[in-house]
Each structure stands twice: as structure tokens, then as C-alpha cells.
Amino acid sequence: MKAAARAFWLRSPGEGEIREVTLPAPREDEVLVRSLYSGVSRGTETLVFRGGVPESQYATMRAPFQEGDFPGPVKYGYLSVGVVEEGPSAVKGRTVFCLYPHQTRYVVPASAVTVVPDDVPAERAVLAGTVETAVNALWDAAPLIGDRIAVVGGGMVGSSVAALLARFPGVRVQLVDADPARAKTAEALGVGFASPADALGDCDLVVHASATEQGLARSLELLSAEGTVLELSWYGDRKVGLPLGEAFHSRRLVIRSSQVGTVSPARGNRSYGDRLALALKLLADPALDALITGESAFEELPEVMPKLASGEIPALCHLVRYGKSA
């Protein structure tokens, strides 16, 4: 029997709507998931909402269960947590994470969901996709014991990276952001905080996640000789200028990209599933609750998403909750 559901769609850049959806009955190797929560990341997802994905990146930026095409109409999102209502006995009744858009119920292959550990609340589990990005970044960066590290950009991704770095022995970690309100986030995560002007230099590694030209330039300034900037920012269709004159060459500085779409070559023996399972395990730390900064009902998304995209609602991860009869 087919079931009814509702989904949030970007009708056109800056305009969203909720649409009725008819779901197929799950096959033997599929699951029917009832959504409990989903998350909105102010980075990638609000860039999509504004229509800022460059045409050359349409294929790269597709989410696993996206429908439609950029710039719209498109159903986009990738931070969903729900309960399996129908499916194999191994997962039926379990809380799971899935890289699915904002939708009240959905049918996906059983292989597309990952069981949330019992010690991770469903609300916090929506962070799994972002913590997975942070895991991949640190596999790429390979920080060492005692390193001096700055994370420039205290958004959702940068704060996730800082949270994981706080677990490394002997490192000096500082979250750097122009917004003084991010100091409270840094304190909750157990790392230092500084404005860009006051940030500690002589860094072995700088992770850049501010998605600004000024942040990337400041990241280079904070490096010690032969230091590395790991670039995590996604700029969409914006052009970025870089100060590659002055001492860039004489100090042998490095800029390296990291992208979650590929498992880090440094961990070539790990699968996407391994990486996501690790991210969920790391979410047992309650300090990561600091990354969830707002909440609203699914039905409110058409009004809430423009405010998230404009910054009227300041957010790291915005939590979307679904009713019991979703």
C-alpha cells in the first residue's frame, strides 16, 4: 500500500514550499523511515536556497536523494534522523541517520541508513553529516601531537573540526571568528577563541572554514614556515583572491583542499559507511549540543529558510522537528 508524506522543496531561488508526496511500498531490501528530526546547515544548504551553486558544480553538488535540479525546483538536504517503521528486522524500530532531504516519511534502500548508537540522542544525531566532514578533514590534515592549530571560521563545519581537535593530546587549538558570540560556542567545545586580529600565529596547521576571502588570507598569515592551510570552505559561484606574493613562496606555505565527497586518501582502507559510523560514535559527546542553535517545526520551513539564508536567524545547525504523526 502506498503511503502519503510531505516534503520541503525549493521552488525557485529564495522561495520554498511543502509538497505532498506519495511513497511506494518498501521492497524487501528497503526501509520506510518516519522522520523525527532533520538539520539545516547554514553553509551549503542556504547557498543552495539562494541559488548560488555554479552551473559547473551541479553534478558534484547533488545530494544522495535529491530530486529536481539546480537552481530549482529542487528537493535538497542531507541531515535526517528517523525511526524505521518497516524494513528488515535488524533495523526495524531503530533510530537511524540518512542523507535525506526534509521530508516527513521516505523509502530508501536499507543500506542507505545507519543505526544511531543508543548513547546518542536523536536530536544530536542530525550533526552526523557535518561531523563526518570534520573526520574527513582531519584524516586529510593529519595533525600531530603538540601541534599549534587555528580553525578560522566558527560555523557548523569549523566548530565540528575544533570539537574533534580538542580531543588531540597536547595541541593548542583556537577557534577564530569575527563574531564574538562564537566565543560561547568555543567555550562549550573546550577550545580557545580569538577574533581574527587577536589570533595566535606560528601555527603548524590552519583549518579554514569561513568561506570568506579575508578568512583565507588571515589563515595564511597565521602559519609558521612550511605550515598548511586546509581549505574546507565552499564558495559557490564567488571568485576568491589570494595573497600569493610577499612571503608565500619563501616560507613554503601550503594550501590543501578537503572535500567530503571522497574518503580521504590517507584512509583508503575505510569506506563511506565506516566514516559515517565513526562520526555517529563521536556524537556521544554532549559538548556537541552547542552546534544546534535553533529549532522549528517542519511546517514552518517555508518561512524559516529565507531567514536562515539571510542571517536574520543566526544559526550553526538549525533543528527541524517532525510531529508524531509525520
N, C-alpha and C positions, 0 to 999 in steps of 0.2 A: 504494500500500500504506500502511495506517495504521501509525503508529509509537507506541511507548509512551513515556511521560515521567512524572515525578513533580513535584508542586507543593506549596508550603507554603501552608496555609490557616489563617486564624484561625477556629477552630471556634466560639468564644464569647469575650467579653472576658477576656483573660488566659490563654487556652488555645489552643495551636496544634497542628497535626498535618500530616503529609505524606500526600498522597493520590495515588493512581495516576491518570494522565490518558491518554486515547487521542487522538492527534493525527491530523487529516486529512492526506491527501497535499497538498502545496502546489500551488496552481494556477499558471498561467503568470506572474501578476503578484505572486506571494507568495514568501517565503523560509522555509526551515527553518533555525532557529538552534540550535546546541548551546552551552549556557551555559558560560562559563569562570569568570566572577565575577559577583556581584551585591553591592549595598551596602545596608546598613540605616542610615537616618538616625535618630538618637535623637530628633529633633523630631517631625515629622509621623507617621512610621511607628509609633513607640512610643505616640503618643497614640491612633492607630487601634487598636493592640493592647490598650490599656487600655479601649477602648470610650468614649473621650472626645469623639467627633465629635458636635456638636449636631445634632438632627434637621433643623433648618432649613438645615444645610450639607451634607446627604447628597449632593445632586446636585453641588454645587460641588466637593466633596472627592473625587469619583470619579476614580480613576487611569485612564489611557487604555485599558488592557486588563484592568481589574478584572472579576472575576466575583463574583457574590453581592452582598449589600447590607449596609450598616452596621446595627447593630453587629456582625453576624455571622450565619451563616458568610460569610466574605468572603476572596477571594484578592487581596492588595494588595501593591503595591510598584512601583518606577519607576526602578531603577538597575541595569540589566542589560547585561552585555557578553558577547558570544559570537562564535562563528565560523559563517558561513553555509555550511551543508552542501549545501543545494540552493537553486537560485534563478537569476536572470538572471546572465549571465556577468560583468557589471560588478561584481557583489558576491560571487559565489561564491568561497569560500575566504578572504574578507576578514574581519578582525575588525571588529565593528560594535557600536554602542551602541543600546539600545532602552529605551523607557519601559515595561518589562515587569516583572511580579511575579517572585518567586523560583520558578523552575521549571527543570528540567534541560534541556528542549528545548521549543521553541514555534514555531508557524507564524503569521506576521504578513504584512501587505502589505509589499512591498519598499520602499514609500515611508515605512514606519514605522521603518526602520533608517538610521543614519548611520555611514558608514565612519570608523573611528578612524584618525587620522593615524599614519604609520609611526613618528614620533618620540615617540608617547605609549604607554607600557606599558598592557597590558590592565587590570592591577590599578588603575592610576591613573584610567583612563577611567570607572570607576564613579562618579567625582565629577562627571561632566558635568552631571547634572541639578541639582546644587547650585550649581556654578559658573554655570550658566545663570541660576539665581535671582539670583546676585550680579551678573551682567551686567545683567539687567533692572533691578535695584535702582539700579545706578549710572547707567543710562540715565534713570531717574526722578529721581535726586538731582542729576545733572549737576554734579559737583564741579568746582571751578576750580583752576587752578594757584595754589599757595601757600595753599590752604585749611587751616584747623585743624579736624581731624576726629577724632571718637571713635567707635569701634564698641563698643557696650555689649552684651556677651553673646558669649563666645568659643566658642560651639558651632559646628556644622558650617557653618551659613549665615553667621554673623558672622565666622568665621575666613576663609571664602572671600571675603567682601567686603573684609576687611582685606588679604588677599593681593593682590587686584587694586588696591586703593588704594595699596599700596606701590610700584606702578609709576608713579604720577602724579608729575610733577615738582614739587618744592618744597613738597609737602604735609607737614603734621605729622599722623601717624596714630598713634593709641594704641588698643590693644585693652584693653577694660575688663571685668574679670570678678572675681567673688568667690572663685573657685577659684585659688589661687596656682599650681597645676600648669599653668594655661593660659599662664604666662609662658614656658615652654619652647616652646609652640606659636608664640607671638608672635615669639620669637627666630628660630625656623626660617623664619618667613614674612617676616622683615625689618622688623617694626614694633615700636613701643614697647609696654609693658604697664604697667598700673596696677590696683590694687584700686579699687572704687567710691569709697572715701573719699579716695584719693590722686590721682584722675584730674585731668588738666589741663582747666581750664574755658575760657571765652571761645571756644567752638567755633562755627564757621560752620555746621557740619553734624554731627549725631549720627545714626548708624545704630543703631537699637535692635533687638536680636535675642535678648534674654534670655528672652522670654516670661514676665516677672515684672512685677508691679505696681511693685515697688521699682525695678527697672531702668528702667522708663519714666519714673518720677518723677525719678530721678537724671539721665536723659538731658535732661530739660527744664532741670534745674539747670545742666548743663554748657554750655548755649547762650549765645552772645553775643546782644545785642539783634538782633531780626529774624532770628535763626537758625532752622534747620529740623531737626526730628526726622523721619527717615524710618523708619516703623514696619514692620518685617519679621516681627514675632512673630505666631505663630498660637496663640491662647489656647484654642481648642476651646470647651468649654461653661463656661469660667470667666468670672465678672464681674470687671471691672477698674475701679478707682477712679483718678481723675486729679486732681492738684492744679491746678485751673484758676483758682484765686483768686490772691492775692498779686500777683506781678509778671507773670503770664502775659499779660494784655492790655496793660499799659503797656509791656512790652518787645516786643510784637508778635511773639510766638513762633508757629511753625507746626508742626503735626503732619500729616504726609502719609503715606498708606498706599502700599504697593507689593505687588503680587501677581503671581506668575509666570504665572498662568493667562491673562493678556493681555499681548501685547507692548507695552512702554511707548509711550504716545502720542508721546513725544519721538522715537521711531524708527518712525514709522508706515510708513515705506518698507521696513521689514525684516519678514521672515516668521519664523515659529517655527523653520523649518529654518535660516535664516540665524543666528538666535541660538544654536541648539544647535551649529552648525558652528563658530561663534566660541568657544564655551565649550570645545569639544574642542581647538581650536587653542591656547588659553591653557593647557591642561593639559600642554603640552610642558615647563613649568617644574617641575623636580624638587622645588622647595620645597613644592609642594602635597602631596607624600607625607606631610607632617606631619599632614594631616587624616584619614589612615587609621590608626586607633589599636588595631585588634584584628582577629583573623581566626579563622574556624572553618569546619568543613565544612558543606555543605548539610544533611546528615543530622542535624546537631546543632541545627538551628534551633528545634525544639520546646522544647528545654531552654535554649537561649541567649536566645531572645527575651524571656522573662519577666525574665531577669537584666539585659538591656539596658533594659527598660522601668522596672525598679525602681531602676536606677542601681548595682546590685551589680557589673555590668561597666561601668566608666566608658568612654565612647566618644564620638568625634565621628562618623566613619563606620566602621561595622564591616563588614569584608570577608567575604563568603561565597564559598567556593571550591567548585568542582564537579570531580569526578573526570573522567578522560579518557573514561570510558565513560558519562558522564552521560546 
